[in-house]
Amino acid sequence: MIFDLKKKEDKKIFRIYKKAYKNLKKFYEFKEDININVFVINNRDCINALRMKKTPKWVIGFSNPKINTIFILDRKKFSKESEHKYSKAKYERLITHEMSHIFFYRLMNDLKSPAWFSEGVALYTDGNTKVMERPKKFENFLKFYKPGSGMFKESGFVIELLIKRFGKKKLLGMIKKTKGVKNKKQFEKLFKKIYGFNLNCKNINKLLDK
């Protein structure tokens, strides 16, 4: 596949980028600088080619932490190339979300993490937990060790709850120590070591009552 890449100036994206970068660097407590490239994609065919598979129309962005690069759909193409309606706030959350993945995997110094965990942190840091429908209880997030439809519904709120009850420092420690974790069993063992209880929906729901 051949792509025609051109450097461009986009003041709106740059303003979002600067704000997101500052907030994410503070959240992840990074001292070093990270140069993150932003690729603006024009159509669904290009997204499919880059992902090397047919993507659902809700996919409007993704990241490649190996090369510190995020890919986002052109805001002018939302109505034609996705199922989303464009808004400034949504576009800001999209860019922040994908940038958050770069910081997450850099902090972990690895590229493998439970999908619900990495997506949950990204959803928390991009502000989506402030606008999404809040679940009354947690039932399904642990099903998404690998990506799947529905993994966004609860995961951000689980991260929000962990930070609220145990603080951000413990979460950052969990991210760092996830390096080298190869499967669900190992991740759950690590979680119990750090948080002191077994990772299951029943125990997470108990935190709602505290």
Backbone as CSV, one residue per row, in Angstrom:
resi,resn,N_x,N_y,N_z,CA_x,CA_y,CA_z,C_x,C_y,C_z
1,MET,0.849,-1.193,0.000,0.000,0.000,0.000,0.887,1.247,0.000
2,ILE,0.536,2.211,-0.815,1.296,3.452,-0.927,0.450,4.619,-0.405
3,PHE,1.057,5.453,0.438,0.350,6.596,1.001,1.065,7.883,0.613
4,ASP,0.297,8.913,0.310,0.844,10.220,-0.047,0.765,11.120,1.182
5,LEU,1.880,11.302,1.864,1.915,12.069,3.103,2.418,13.483,2.852
6,LYS,1.743,14.454,3.476,2.148,15.845,3.326,2.090,16.536,4.689
7,LYS,3.113,17.275,5.002,3.131,18.049,6.232,2.165,19.218,6.089
8,LYS,1.397,19.482,7.157,0.430,20.569,7.071,0.355,21.315,8.402
9,GLU,-0.156,22.529,8.341,-0.395,23.328,9.530,-1.888,23.306,9.840
10,ASP,-2.223,23.076,11.088,-3.619,23.077,11.514,-3.664,23.673,12.915
11,LYS,-4.036,24.933,13.003,-3.996,25.646,14.275,-4.950,25.055,15.300
12,LYS,-6.109,24.551,14.852,-7.083,23.978,15.782,-6.532,22.711,16.425
13,ILE,-5.965,21.838,15.600,-5.391,20.604,16.134,-4.201,20.909,17.033
14,PHE,-3.396,21.884,16.647,-2.208,22.221,17.424,-2.597,22.739,18.809
15,ARG,-3.674,23.542,18.889,-4.134,24.053,20.187,-4.594,22.895,21.078
16,ILE,-5.332,21.955,20.477,-5.787,20.782,21.233,-4.590,19.950,21.682
17,TYR,-3.648,19.770,20.774,-2.447,18.985,21.052,-1.682,19.569,22.248
18,LYS,-1.473,20.865,22.235,-0.698,21.509,23.303,-1.394,21.347,24.657
19,LYS,-2.684,21.548,24.680,-3.444,21.414,25.917,-3.405,19.971,26.417
20,ALA,-3.646,19.021,25.495,-3.656,17.603,25.862,-2.286,17.161,26.356
21,TYR,-1.252,17.587,25.652,0.108,17.196,26.013,0.446,17.665,27.433
22,LYS,0.121,18.890,27.737,0.398,19.450,29.060,-0.332,18.668,30.149
23,ASN,-1.625,18.392,29.924,-2.430,17.691,30.925,-1.990,16.239,31.095
24,LEU,-1.667,15.582,29.988,-1.265,14.176,30.057,0.114,14.020,30.701
25,LYS,1.001,14.912,30.380,2.335,14.863,30.975,2.232,15.021,32.491
26,LYS,1.326,15.884,32.932,1.107,16.080,34.365,0.465,14.847,34.986
27,PHE,-0.551,14.280,34.335,-1.246,13.112,34.878,-0.300,11.923,35.025
28,TYR,0.459,11.639,33.970,1.365,10.491,33.981,2.683,10.786,34.693
29,GLU,2.850,12.023,35.139,4.031,12.454,35.885,5.325,12.200,35.102
30,PHE,5.291,12.595,33.832,6.451,12.452,32.956,7.348,13.673,33.097
31,LYS,8.631,13.435,33.228,9.596,14.520,33.250,10.206,14.732,31.869
32,GLU,10.373,13.647,31.146,10.942,13.735,29.802,9.889,14.175,28.800
33,ASP,10.333,14.744,27.704,9.424,15.145,26.637,9.223,14.002,25.651
34,ILE,8.037,13.968,25.064,7.722,12.973,24.035,7.259,13.724,22.789
35,ASN,7.864,13.458,21.678,7.409,14.047,20.414,6.382,13.115,19.784
36,ILE,5.140,13.570,19.717,4.049,12.749,19.184,3.606,13.310,17.841
37,ASN,3.622,12.468,16.834,3.170,12.856,15.497,1.670,12.639,15.377
38,VAL,1.002,13.533,14.663,-0.442,13.429,14.420,-0.678,13.286,12.919
39,PHE,-1.278,12.170,12.522,-1.623,11.944,11.122,-3.133,12.132,10.955
40,VAL,-3.531,13.009,10.062,-4.942,13.265,9.789,-5.347,12.438,8.572
41,ILE,-6.346,11.585,8.754,-6.765,10.637,7.721,-8.028,11.140,7.039
42,ASN,-8.076,10.997,5.729,-9.178,11.576,4.957,-10.392,10.669,4.775
43,ASN,-10.206,9.366,4.825,-11.345,8.490,4.514,-11.228,7.124,5.180
44,ARG,-12.318,6.364,5.110,-12.398,5.043,5.721,-11.451,4.060,5.060
45,ASP,-11.291,4.155,3.760,-10.386,3.241,3.059,-8.960,3.360,3.585
46,CYS,-8.556,4.568,3.894,-7.208,4.792,4.416,-7.077,4.219,5.829
47,ILE,-8.116,4.395,6.630,-8.109,3.801,7.970,-7.977,2.291,7.866
48,ASN,-8.780,1.691,6.979,-8.746,0.238,6.800,-7.371,-0.237,6.347
49,ALA,-6.764,0.520,5.446,-5.449,0.142,4.932,-4.391,0.205,6.026
50,LEU,-4.451,1.254,6.832,-3.482,1.405,7.918,-3.684,0.361,9.008
51,ARG,-4.934,0.004,9.252,-5.231,-1.013,10.261,-5.117,-2.430,9.703
52,MET,-5.039,-2.517,8.379,-4.932,-3.803,7.664,-6.134,-4.703,7.921
53,LYS,-7.298,-4.057,8.035,-8.556,-4.787,8.189,-9.716,-3.812,8.008
54,LYS,-10.896,-4.336,7.778,-12.076,-3.500,7.666,-12.474,-3.042,9.063
55,THR,-12.637,-1.745,9.222,-12.951,-1.204,10.543,-14.406,-0.745,10.610
56,PRO,-15.042,-0.874,11.791,-16.404,-0.359,11.961,-16.401,1.160,11.895
57,LYS,-17.541,1.735,11.584,-17.605,3.189,11.358,-17.466,4.010,12.629
58,TRP,-17.464,3.346,13.789,-17.230,4.107,15.014,-15.746,4.381,15.233
59,VAL,-14.876,3.693,14.509,-13.440,3.912,14.647,-13.055,5.207,13.940
60,ILE,-12.591,6.183,14.702,-12.197,7.480,14.131,-10.772,7.864,14.527
61,GLY,-10.109,6.975,15.235,-8.732,7.243,15.614,-8.069,6.021,16.206
62,PHE,-6.757,5.997,16.184,-5.985,4.931,16.809,-4.559,5.433,16.971
63,SER,-3.760,4.679,17.701,-2.397,5.101,17.964,-1.417,3.980,17.661
64,ASN,-0.169,4.365,17.450,0.925,3.410,17.302,2.045,3.843,18.244
65,PRO,2.034,3.314,19.471,3.031,3.731,20.462,4.469,3.419,20.061
66,LYS,4.665,2.456,19.186,6.023,2.118,18.762,6.717,3.309,18.106
67,ILE,5.943,4.119,17.400,6.511,5.257,16.675,5.946,6.591,17.186
68,ASN,5.350,6.567,18.392,4.815,7.786,19.009,3.917,8.561,18.042
69,THR,2.970,7.865,17.452,2.133,8.468,16.412,0.666,8.151,16.651
70,ILE,-0.190,9.160,16.462,-1.631,8.928,16.507,-2.228,9.233,15.135
71,PHE,-3.328,8.570,14.834,-4.025,8.736,13.568,-5.467,9.121,13.881
72,ILE,-5.940,10.220,13.307,-7.298,10.689,13.566,-7.985,11.028,12.248
73,LEU,-9.273,10.765,12.196,-10.056,11.114,11.013,-10.200,12.624,10.917
74,ASP,-10.071,13.151,9.711,-10.265,14.575,9.462,-11.638,14.999,9.985
75,ARG,-11.692,16.051,10.781,-12.954,16.495,11.370,-13.993,16.848,10.314
76,LYS,-13.547,17.230,9.112,-14.465,17.588,8.033,-15.113,16.358,7.402
77,LYS,-14.596,15.161,7.736,-15.086,13.927,7.118,-15.908,13.064,8.064
78,PHE,-16.199,13.600,9.239,-16.919,12.793,10.234,-18.258,12.267,9.719
79,SER,-19.072,13.156,9.172,-20.418,12.764,8.757,-20.395,11.765,7.609
80,LYS,-19.400,11.859,6.753,-19.320,10.976,5.580,-18.616,9.666,5.893
81,GLU,-17.575,9.697,6.702,-16.710,8.534,6.885,-16.859,7.843,8.241
82,SER,-17.791,8.300,9.065,-17.984,7.651,10.366,-19.443,7.766,10.781
83,GLU,-19.757,7.160,11.913,-21.119,7.236,12.438,-21.252,8.355,13.476
84,HIS,-20.187,9.133,13.635,-20.167,10.198,14.628,-20.546,11.549,14.027
85,LYS,-21.139,12.393,14.859,-21.344,13.783,14.504,-20.201,14.592,15.092
86,TYR,-19.644,15.469,14.292,-18.492,16.239,14.751,-18.896,17.290,15.780
87,SER,-18.071,17.434,16.779,-18.162,18.562,17.710,-16.745,18.868,18.176
88,LYS,-16.502,20.103,18.550,-15.173,20.500,19.010,-14.761,19.698,20.240
89,ALA,-15.706,19.506,21.152,-15.414,18.777,22.390,-15.070,17.318,22.093
90,LYS,-15.809,16.707,21.179,-15.557,15.303,20.830,-14.199,15.153,20.156
91,TYR,-13.845,16.114,19.312,-12.557,16.037,18.609,-11.400,16.218,19.600
92,GLU,-11.606,17.075,20.586,-10.581,17.268,21.612,-10.399,15.990,22.423
93,ARG,-11.507,15.331,22.756,-11.408,14.074,23.511,-10.741,12.990,22.677
94,LEU,-11.031,12.954,21.381,-10.418,11.960,20.490,-8.897,12.102,20.474
95,ILE,-8.426,13.314,20.255,-6.978,13.548,20.180,-6.323,13.240,21.520
96,THR,-6.950,13.687,22.604,-6.409,13.436,23.939,-6.374,11.941,24.241
97,HIS,-7.420,11.239,23.845,-7.516,9.792,24.067,-6.356,9.051,23.408
98,GLU,-6.124,9.346,22.144,-5.065,8.633,21.420,-3.683,9.037,21.933
99,MET,-3.502,10.282,22.305,-2.235,10.710,22.887,-2.004,10.032,24.232
100,SER,-3.079,9.826,24.980,-2.965,9.169,26.277,-2.405,7.760,26.133
101,HIS,-2.786,7.067,25.073,-2.250,5.724,24.834,-0.721,5.761,24.679
102,ILE,-0.216,6.790,24.047,1.234,6.909,23.868,1.916,7.018,25.228
103,PHE,1.398,7.900,26.086,1.959,8.065,27.422,1.831,6.771,28.236
104,PHE,0.676,6.126,28.145,0.407,4.894,28.900,1.466,3.836,28.602
105,TYR,1.684,3.566,27.315,2.617,2.501,26.950,4.067,2.905,27.158
106,ARG,4.353,4.190,27.094,5.700,4.650,27.417,5.976,4.472,28.916
107,LEU,4.977,4.761,29.740,5.126,4.584,31.184,5.300,3.103,31.529
108,MET,4.553,2.259,30.857,4.628,0.821,31.104,5.887,0.215,30.495
109,ASN,6.411,0.863,29.453,7.588,0.374,28.730,7.335,-1.002,28.124
110,ASP,6.129,-1.177,27.622,5.719,-2.419,26.957,4.530,-2.073,26.073
111,LEU,4.071,-3.029,25.277,2.961,-2.756,24.368,1.767,-3.677,24.588
112,LYS,1.804,-4.467,25.658,0.708,-5.396,25.918,0.069,-5.091,27.264
113,SER,-1.237,-4.857,27.211,-2.001,-4.559,28.410,-3.439,-5.020,28.191
114,PRO,-4.149,-5.394,29.249,-5.577,-5.692,29.089,-6.281,-4.513,28.424
115,ALA,-7.117,-4.802,27.448,-7.782,-3.733,26.691,-8.598,-2.826,27.604
116,TRP,-9.332,-3.410,28.536,-10.179,-2.592,29.409,-9.332,-1.640,30.253
117,PHE,-8.130,-2.075,30.623,-7.261,-1.274,31.478,-6.685,-0.081,30.720
118,SER,-6.100,-0.333,29.556,-5.514,0.763,28.771,-6.587,1.710,28.254
119,GLU,-7.707,1.161,27.797,-8.790,2.011,27.306,-9.437,2.793,28.452
120,GLY,-9.526,2.156,29.600,-10.114,2.828,30.752,-9.320,4.053,31.168
121,VAL,-7.996,3.908,31.190,-7.147,5.048,31.549,-7.274,6.157,30.510
122,ALA,-7.315,5.765,29.227,-7.458,6.762,28.158,-8.800,7.488,28.259
123,LEU,-9.862,6.750,28.568,-11.194,7.353,28.698,-11.260,8.295,29.900
124,TYR,-10.572,7.933,30.961,-10.544,8.803,32.135,-9.772,10.082,31.838
125,THR,-8.624,9.950,31.208,-7.781,11.126,30.966,-8.312,12.027,29.859
126,ASP,-9.130,11.496,28.951,-9.643,12.344,27.870,-10.932,13.071,28.255
127,GLY,-11.476,12.752,29.437,-12.671,13.437,29.911,-13.978,12.766,29.563
128,ASN,-13.930,11.583,28.966,-15.167,10.917,28.555,-16.035,10.481,29.726
129,THR,-15.434,10.232,30.875,-16.243,9.821,32.023,-17.153,10.949,32.515
130,LYS,-16.909,12.157,32.034,-17.755,13.287,32.403,-18.977,13.422,31.502
131,VAL,-18.936,12.743,30.349,-20.038,12.899,29.389,-20.736,11.582,29.052
132,MET,-20.105,10.450,29.332,-20.717,9.154,29.043,-21.768,8.803,30.083
133,GLU,-22.658,7.909,29.714,-23.658,7.418,30.671,-22.963,6.592,31.743
134,ARG,-23.184,6.942,32.984,-22.509,6.283,34.101,-23.236,4.993,34.480
135,PRO,-22.537,3.860,34.513,-23.189,2.608,34.892,-23.559,2.599,36.366
136,LYS,-24.681,1.982,36.692,-25.098,1.888,38.086,-24.267,0.848,38.824
137,LYS,-23.826,-0.165,38.082,-22.925,-1.164,38.635,-22.095,-1.757,37.504
138,PHE,-20.996,-2.404,37.867,-20.082,-2.961,36.866,-20.379,-4.438,36.645
139,GLU,-20.489,-4.805,35.368,-20.869,-6.172,35.025,-20.005,-6.810,33.947
140,ASN,-19.469,-6.005,33.013,-18.879,-6.588,31.810,-17.433,-6.218,31.504
141,PHE,-16.845,-5.263,32.206,-15.543,-4.749,31.765,-14.448,-5.815,31.737
142,LEU,-14.517,-6.795,32.636,-13.471,-7.815,32.701,-13.502,-8.800,31.534
143,LYS,-14.566,-8.761,30.747,-14.653,-9.614,29.557,-13.695,-9.136,28.471
144,PHE,-13.214,-7.915,28.614,-12.437,-7.306,27.538,-10.945,-7.257,27.863
145,TYR,-10.375,-8.455,28.090,-8.919,-8.510,28.185,-8.342,-8.168,26.814
146,LYS,-9.063,-8.591,25.772,-8.749,-8.199,24.400,-9.828,-7.238,23.918
147,PRO,-9.517,-6.387,22.929,-10.507,-5.405,22.459,-11.779,-6.056,21.943
148,GLY,-12.885,-5.371,22.137,-14.159,-5.857,21.633,-15.233,-4.808,21.778
149,SER,-16.323,-5.003,21.086,-17.443,-4.073,21.148,-18.013,-4.039,22.566
150,GLY,-18.094,-2.879,23.144,-18.623,-2.733,24.491,-17.573,-2.474,25.551
151,MET,-16.284,-2.505,25.164,-15.230,-2.351,26.171,-15.143,-0.939,26.739
152,PHE,-15.784,0.027,26.080,-15.703,1.416,26.540,-16.752,1.762,27.602
153,LYS,-17.804,0.963,27.731,-18.949,1.349,28.544,-18.622,1.490,30.031
154,GLU,-17.784,0.605,30.543,-17.526,0.604,31.981,-16.078,0.936,32.361
155,SER,-15.149,0.674,31.446,-13.727,0.697,31.804,-13.234,2.049,32.344
156,GLY,-13.664,3.138,31.739,-13.235,4.454,32.216,-13.714,4.743,33.628
157,PHE,-14.905,4.273,33.946,-15.473,4.500,35.271,-14.805,3.623,36.336
158,VAL,-14.306,2.455,35.925,-13.539,1.620,36.852,-12.256,2.339,37.247
159,ILE,-11.572,2.906,36.261,-10.343,3.657,36.539,-10.646,4.864,37.418
160,GLU,-11.708,5.566,37.113,-12.117,6.718,37.920,-12.333,6.311,39.374
161,LEU,-12.976,5.175,39.572,-13.269,4.682,40.915,-11.994,4.279,41.649
162,LEU,-11.075,3.611,40.950,-9.807,3.212,41.572,-8.997,4.428,42.015
163,ILE,-8.999,5.462,41.180,-8.275,6.684,41.538,-8.942,7.372,42.733
164,LYS,-10.254,7.401,42.725,-10.998,8.045,43.800,-10.761,7.348,45.143
165,ARG,-10.739,6.011,45.135,-10.612,5.252,46.380,-9.171,5.040,46.824
166,PHE,-8.239,4.929,45.864,-6.871,4.558,46.218,-5.811,5.559,45.763
167,GLY,-6.206,6.544,44.973,-5.256,7.559,44.532,-4.594,7.241,43.196
168,LYS,-4.066,8.283,42.580,-3.452,8.139,41.260,-2.108,7.435,41.327
169,LYS,-1.356,7.636,42.399,-0.023,7.049,42.517,-0.085,5.533,42.389
170,LYS,-1.078,4.937,43.014,-1.204,3.478,42.971,-1.536,3.017,41.554
171,LEU,-2.360,3.780,40.842,-2.681,3.436,39.456,-1.437,3.507,38.581
172,LEU,-0.654,4.570,38.731,0.564,4.701,37.936,1.526,3.561,38.238
173,GLY,1.573,3.143,39.491,2.403,1.998,39.848,1.924,0.730,39.189
174,MET,0.603,0.578,39.102,0.015,-0.582,38.440,0.374,-0.599,36.963
175,ILE,0.307,0.556,36.325,0.653,0.642,34.902,2.108,0.225,34.692
176,LYS,3.009,0.755,35.503,4.428,0.452,35.356,4.708,-1.036,35.524
177,LYS,4.063,-1.654,36.515,4.339,-3.049,36.832,3.606,-4.026,35.916
178,THR,2.743,-3.505,35.041,2.066,-4.372,34.070,3.033,-4.838,32.988
179,LYS,4.183,-4.189,32.885,5.192,-4.615,31.914,5.527,-6.092,32.100
180,GLY,5.464,-6.845,31.020,5.812,-8.255,31.064,4.674,-9.181,31.438
181,VAL,3.534,-8.624,31.841,2.374,-9.456,32.165,1.838,-10.076,30.879
182,LYS,1.721,-11.390,30.859,1.417,-12.092,29.608,-0.020,-12.559,29.470
183,ASN,-0.752,-12.608,30.553,-2.119,-13.132,30.450,-2.993,-12.580,31.574
184,LYS,-4.269,-12.908,31.497,-5.264,-12.406,32.448,-4.949,-12.833,33.876
185,LYS,-4.517,-14.071,34.052,-4.216,-14.595,35.384,-3.083,-13.803,36.041
186,GLN,-2.042,-13.523,35.278,-0.912,-12.752,35.803,-1.327,-11.323,36.160
187,PHE,-2.190,-10.739,35.312,-2.646,-9.376,35.579,-3.469,-9.330,36.861
188,GLU,-4.350,-10.301,37.054,-5.181,-10.341,38.252,-4.338,-10.553,39.508
189,LYS,-3.274,-11.337,39.391,-2.356,-11.550,40.516,-1.652,-10.243,40.880
190,LEU,-1.220,-9.506,39.861,-0.566,-8.222,40.079,-1.540,-7.231,40.707
191,PHE,-2.762,-7.214,40.212,-3.783,-6.308,40.737,-3.994,-6.557,42.233
192,LYS,-4.111,-7.811,42.611,-4.331,-8.139,44.023,-3.142,-7.713,44.875
193,LYS,-1.937,-7.870,44.343,-0.735,-7.476,45.077,-0.716,-5.974,45.334
194,ILE,-1.165,-5.196,44.345,-1.127,-3.735,44.468,-2.328,-3.187,45.227
195,TYR,-3.522,-3.706,44.920,-4.739,-3.135,45.515,-5.258,-3.898,46.729
196,GLY,-4.773,-5.132,46.920,-5.137,-5.862,48.134,-6.430,-6.635,48.090
197,PHE,-7.039,-6.761,46.922,-8.260,-7.572,46.805,-8.336,-8.196,45.416
198,ASN,-9.121,-9.251,45.303,-9.274,-9.939,44.026,-10.029,-9.071,43.032
199,LEU,-9.569,-9.106,41.792,-10.199,-8.307,40.745,-11.409,-9.035,40.192
200,ASN,-12.578,-8.588,40.572,-13.831,-9.095,40.014,-14.892,-8.014,40.169
201,CYS,-15.975,-8.168,39.456,-17.014,-7.135,39.466,-17.625,-6.939,40.849
202,LYS,-17.758,-8.023,41.600,-18.351,-7.935,42.936,-17.533,-7.014,43.830
203,ASN,-16.204,-7.186,43.808,-15.355,-6.363,44.663,-15.260,-4.921,44.180
204,ILE,-15.270,-4.730,42.865,-15.262,-3.362,42.324,-16.559,-2.654,42.689
205,ASN,-17.687,-3.373,42.612,-18.969,-2.766,42.958,-19.045,-2.391,44.443
206,LYS,-18.327,-3.128,45.293,-18.310,-2.791,46.720,-17.711,-1.397,46.952
207,LEU,-16.788,-0.999,46.068,-16.158,0.306,46.195,-17.152,1.450,45.987
208,LEU,-18.229,1.151,45.269,-19.239,2.183,45.008,-19.947,2.606,46.293
209,ASP,-19.973,1.709,47.257,-20.712,1.975,48.491,-19.852,2.620,49.570
210,LYS,-18.556,2.760,49.302,-17.665,3.322,50.319,-17.640,4.846,50.259
